């Protein structure tokens, strides 16, 4: 595994985590909205 692969892997993992956080935030917003109504 060379440096370029390591960087790409790190970016991939980072992007994946960001996507998960984004979806979780949307889900919680929906749940919170339903609960508050």
PDB file of N, CA, C and O in Angstrom, chain B, residues numbered from 101:
ATOM      1  N   UNK B 101       0.857  -1.198   0.000  1.00  0.00           N
ATOM      2  CA  UNK B 101       0.000   0.000   0.000  1.00  0.00           C
ATOM      3  C   UNK B 101       0.891   1.246   0.000  1.00  0.00           C
ATOM      4  O   UNK B 101       1.600   1.511   0.971  1.00  0.00           O
ATOM      5  N   UNK B 102       0.848   1.999  -1.089  1.00  0.00           N
ATOM      6  CA  UNK B 102       1.668   3.204  -1.129  1.00  0.00           C
ATOM      7  C   UNK B 102       0.904   4.406  -0.566  1.00  0.00           C
ATOM      8  O   UNK B 102      -0.253   4.296  -0.161  1.00  0.00           O
ATOM      9  N   UNK B 103       1.580   5.547  -0.552  1.00  0.00           N
ATOM     10  CA  UNK B 103       0.996   6.739   0.084  1.00  0.00           C
ATOM     11  C   UNK B 103      -0.297   7.163  -0.617  1.00  0.00           C
ATOM     12  O   UNK B 103      -1.269   7.542   0.036  1.00  0.00           O
ATOM     13  N   UNK B 104      -0.299   7.097  -1.937  1.00  0.00           N
ATOM     14  CA  UNK B 104      -1.490   7.526  -2.686  1.00  0.00           C
ATOM     15  C   UNK B 104      -2.701   6.686  -2.296  1.00  0.00           C
ATOM     16  O   UNK B 104      -3.798   7.215  -2.117  1.00  0.00           O
ATOM     17  N   UNK B 105      -2.498   5.374  -2.163  1.00  0.00           N
ATOM     18  CA  UNK B 105      -3.594   4.490  -1.762  1.00  0.00           C
ATOM     19  C   UNK B 105      -4.064   4.807  -0.352  1.00  0.00           C
ATOM     20  O   UNK B 105      -5.261   4.787  -0.064  1.00  0.00           O
ATOM     21  N   UNK B 106      -3.104   5.101   0.528  1.00  0.00           N
ATOM     22  CA  UNK B 106      -3.477   5.444   1.912  1.00  0.00           C
ATOM     23  C   UNK B 106      -4.338   6.699   1.940  1.00  0.00           C
ATOM     24  O   UNK B 106      -5.355   6.753   2.630  1.00  0.00           O
ATOM     25  N   UNK B 107      -3.916   7.709   1.180  1.00  0.00           N
ATOM     26  CA  UNK B 107      -4.673   8.969   1.144  1.00  0.00           C
ATOM     27  C   UNK B 107      -6.064   8.728   0.581  1.00  0.00           C
ATOM     28  O   UNK B 107      -7.055   9.222   1.117  1.00  0.00           O
ATOM     29  N   UNK B 108      -6.131   7.957  -0.514  1.00  0.00           N
ATOM     30  CA  UNK B 108      -7.423   7.673  -1.147  1.00  0.00           C
ATOM     31  C   UNK B 108      -8.332   6.920  -0.173  1.00  0.00           C
ATOM     32  O   UNK B 108      -9.523   7.210  -0.063  1.00  0.00           O
ATOM     33  N   UNK B 109      -7.745   5.950   0.529  1.00  0.00           N
ATOM     34  CA  UNK B 109      -8.507   5.162   1.492  1.00  0.00           C
ATOM     35  C   UNK B 109      -9.049   6.052   2.606  1.00  0.00           C
ATOM     36  O   UNK B 109     -10.198   5.915   3.027  1.00  0.00           O
ATOM     37  N   UNK B 110      -8.200   6.968   3.075  1.00  0.00           N
ATOM     38  CA  UNK B 110      -8.612   7.863   4.162  1.00  0.00           C
ATOM     39  C   UNK B 110      -9.742   8.776   3.700  1.00  0.00           C
ATOM     40  O   UNK B 110     -10.712   8.998   4.425  1.00  0.00           O
ATOM     41  N   UNK B 111      -9.606   9.300   2.486  1.00  0.00           N
ATOM     42  CA  UNK B 111     -10.658  10.158   1.936  1.00  0.00           C
ATOM     43  C   UNK B 111     -11.959   9.385   1.777  1.00  0.00           C
ATOM     44  O   UNK B 111     -13.040   9.903   2.054  1.00  0.00           O
ATOM     45  N   UNK B 112     -11.842   8.143   1.328  1.00  0.00           N
ATOM     46  CA  UNK B 112     -13.015   7.302   1.121  1.00  0.00           C
ATOM     47  C   UNK B 112     -13.728   7.061   2.447  1.00  0.00           C
ATOM     48  O   UNK B 112     -14.949   7.188   2.536  1.00  0.00           O
ATOM     49  N   UNK B 113     -12.957   6.711   3.475  1.00  0.00           N
ATOM     50  CA  UNK B 113     -13.541   6.464   4.796  1.00  0.00           C
ATOM     51  C   UNK B 113     -14.170   7.741   5.333  1.00  0.00           C
ATOM     52  O   UNK B 113     -15.266   7.706   5.891  1.00  0.00           O
ATOM     53  N   UNK B 114     -13.477   8.877   5.166  1.00  0.00           N
ATOM     54  CA  UNK B 114     -13.990  10.159   5.646  1.00  0.00           C
ATOM     55  C   UNK B 114     -15.313  10.503   4.960  1.00  0.00           C
ATOM     56  O   UNK B 114     -16.280  10.899   5.611  1.00  0.00           O
ATOM     57  N   UNK B 115     -15.340  10.344   3.626  1.00  0.00           N
ATOM     58  CA  UNK B 115     -16.550  10.640   2.875  1.00  0.00           C
ATOM     59  C   UNK B 115     -17.703   9.733   3.292  1.00  0.00           C
ATOM     60  O   UNK B 115     -18.849  10.170   3.401  1.00  0.00           O
ATOM     61  N   UNK B 116     -17.374   8.453   3.525  1.00  0.00           N
ATOM     62  CA  UNK B 116     -18.384   7.486   3.940  1.00  0.00           C
ATOM     63  C   UNK B 116     -18.992   7.899   5.278  1.00  0.00           C
ATOM     64  O   UNK B 116     -20.208   7.843   5.462  1.00  0.00           O
ATOM     65  N   UNK B 117     -18.127   8.316   6.213  1.00  0.00           N
ATOM     66  CA  UNK B 117     -18.605   8.753   7.534  1.00  0.00           C
ATOM     67  C   UNK B 117     -19.478   9.991   7.401  1.00  0.00           C
ATOM     68  O   UNK B 117     -20.496  10.111   8.082  1.00  0.00           O
ATOM     69  N   UNK B 118     -19.086  10.907   6.530  1.00  0.00           N
ATOM     70  CA  UNK B 118     -19.869  12.126   6.335  1.00  0.00           C
ATOM     71  C   UNK B 118     -21.262  11.786   5.801  1.00  0.00           C
ATOM     72  O   UNK B 118     -22.259  12.359   6.242  1.00  0.00           O
ATOM     73  N   UNK B 119     -21.323  10.853   4.852  1.00  0.00           N
ATOM     74  CA  UNK B 119     -22.616  10.446   4.276  1.00  0.00           C
ATOM     75  C   UNK B 119     -23.499   9.836   5.358  1.00  0.00           C
ATOM     76  O   UNK B 119     -24.688  10.143   5.442  1.00  0.00           O
ATOM     77  N   UNK B 120     -22.913   8.966   6.189  1.00  0.00           N
ATOM     78  CA  UNK B 120     -23.677   8.329   7.270  1.00  0.00           C
ATOM     79  C   UNK B 120     -24.206   9.392   8.230  1.00  0.00           C
ATOM     80  O   UNK B 120     -25.376   9.363   8.612  1.00  0.00           O
ATOM     81  N   UNK B 121     -23.336  10.336   8.620  1.00  0.00           N
ATOM     82  CA  UNK B 121     -23.755  11.408   9.541  1.00  0.00           C
ATOM     83  C   UNK B 121     -24.905  12.206   8.934  1.00  0.00           C
ATOM     84  O   UNK B 121     -25.855  12.580   9.621  1.00  0.00           O
ATOM     85  N   UNK B 122     -24.796  12.461   7.617  1.00  0.00           N
ATOM     86  CA  UNK B 122     -25.818  13.237   6.920  1.00  0.00           C
ATOM     87  C   UNK B 122     -27.169  12.525   6.969  1.00  0.00           C
ATOM     88  O   UNK B 122     -28.196  13.134   7.268  1.00  0.00           O
ATOM     89  N   UNK B 123     -27.149  11.219   6.667  1.00  0.00           N
ATOM     90  CA  UNK B 123     -28.397  10.452   6.687  1.00  0.00           C
ATOM     91  C   UNK B 123     -28.959  10.345   8.100  1.00  0.00           C
ATOM     92  O   UNK B 123     -30.170  10.445   8.296  1.00  0.00           O
ATOM     93  N   UNK B 124     -28.094  10.145   9.076  1.00  0.00           N
ATOM     94  CA  UNK B 124     -28.535  10.051  10.473  1.00  0.00           C
ATOM     95  C   UNK B 124     -29.197  11.358  10.891  1.00  0.00           C
ATOM     96  O   UNK B 124     -30.217  11.357  11.581  1.00  0.00           O
ATOM     97  N   UNK B 125     -28.603  12.480  10.464  1.00  0.00           N
ATOM     98  CA  UNK B 125     -29.162  13.784  10.820  1.00  0.00           C
ATOM     99  C   UNK B 125     -30.552  13.937  10.229  1.00  0.00           C
ATOM    100  O   UNK B 125     -31.461  14.422  10.903  1.00  0.00           O
ATOM    101  N   UNK B 126     -30.731  13.525   8.967  1.00  0.00           N
ATOM    102  CA  UNK B 126     -32.046  13.610   8.319  1.00  0.00           C
ATOM    103  C   UNK B 126     -33.047  12.732   9.059  1.00  0.00           C
ATOM    104  O   UNK B 126     -34.171  13.156   9.330  1.00  0.00           O
ATOM    105  N   UNK B 127     -32.639  11.504   9.388  1.00  0.00           N
ATOM    106  CA  UNK B 127     -33.525  10.589  10.100  1.00  0.00           C
ATOM    107  C   UNK B 127     -33.957  11.188  11.432  1.00  0.00           C
ATOM    108  O   UNK B 127     -35.140  11.170  11.769  1.00  0.00           O
ATOM    109  N   UNK B 128     -32.992  11.721  12.194  1.00  0.00           N
ATOM    110  CA  UNK B 128     -33.321  12.287  13.496  1.00  0.00           C
ATOM    111  C   UNK B 128     -34.225  13.503  13.351  1.00  0.00           C
ATOM    112  O   UNK B 128     -35.119  13.720  14.169  1.00  0.00           O
ATOM    113  N   UNK B 129     -33.991  14.297  12.308  1.00  0.00           N
ATOM    114  CA  UNK B 129     -34.855  15.455  12.084  1.00  0.00           C
ATOM    115  C   UNK B 129     -36.285  15.005  11.852  1.00  0.00           C
ATOM    116  O   UNK B 129     -37.219  15.591  12.399  1.00  0.00           O
ATOM    117  N   UNK B 130     -36.467  13.950  11.032  1.00  0.00           N
ATOM    118  CA  UNK B 130     -37.800  13.428  10.765  1.00  0.00           C
ATOM    119  C   UNK B 130     -38.435  12.928  12.052  1.00  0.00           C
ATOM    120  O   UNK B 130     -39.591  13.236  12.343  1.00  0.00           O
ATOM    121  N   UNK B 131     -37.671  12.149  12.828  1.00  0.00           N
ATOM    122  CA  UNK B 131     -38.186  11.595  14.081  1.00  0.00           C
ATOM    123  C   UNK B 131     -38.544  12.734  15.026  1.00  0.00           C
ATOM    124  O   UNK B 131     -39.611  12.721  15.640  1.00  0.00           O
ATOM    125  N   UNK B 132     -37.655  13.721  15.144  1.00  0.00           N
ATOM    126  CA  UNK B 132     -37.894  14.848  16.043  1.00  0.00           C
ATOM    127  C   UNK B 132     -39.134  15.628  15.605  1.00  0.00           C
ATOM    128  O   UNK B 132     -39.938  16.054  16.435  1.00  0.00           O
ATOM    129  N   UNK B 133     -39.277  15.810  14.287  1.00  0.00           N
ATOM    130  CA  UNK B 133     -40.411  16.539  13.748  1.00  0.00           C
ATOM    131  C   UNK B 133     -41.715  15.797  14.062  1.00  0.00           C
ATOM    132  O   UNK B 133     -42.708  16.409  14.454  1.00  0.00           O
ATOM    133  N   UNK B 134     -41.699  14.472  13.885  1.00  0.00           N
ATOM    134  CA  UNK B 134     -42.887  13.660  14.157  1.00  0.00           C
ATOM    135  C   UNK B 134     -43.222  13.727  15.651  1.00  0.00           C
ATOM    136  O   UNK B 134     -44.386  13.860  16.028  1.00  0.00           O
ATOM    137  N   UNK B 135     -42.191  13.633  16.496  1.00  0.00           N
ATOM    138  CA  UNK B 135     -42.418  13.655  17.937  1.00  0.00           C
ATOM    139  C   UNK B 135     -42.944  15.018  18.383  1.00  0.00           C
ATOM    140  O   UNK B 135     -43.860  15.091  19.202  1.00  0.00           O
ATOM    141  N   UNK B 136     -42.364  16.109  17.844  1.00  0.00           N
ATOM    142  CA  UNK B 136     -42.771  17.446  18.264  1.00  0.00           C
ATOM    143  C   UNK B 136     -44.187  17.766  17.802  1.00  0.00           C
ATOM    144  O   UNK B 136     -44.879  18.562  18.437  1.00  0.00           O
ATOM    145  N   UNK B 137     -44.632  17.147  16.691  1.00  0.00           N
ATOM    146  CA  UNK B 137     -45.999  17.368  16.210  1.00  0.00           C
ATOM    147  C   UNK B 137     -46.893  16.351  16.929  1.00  0.00           C
ATOM    148  O   UNK B 137     -48.103  16.324  16.701  1.00  0.00           O
TER     149      UNK B 137
END
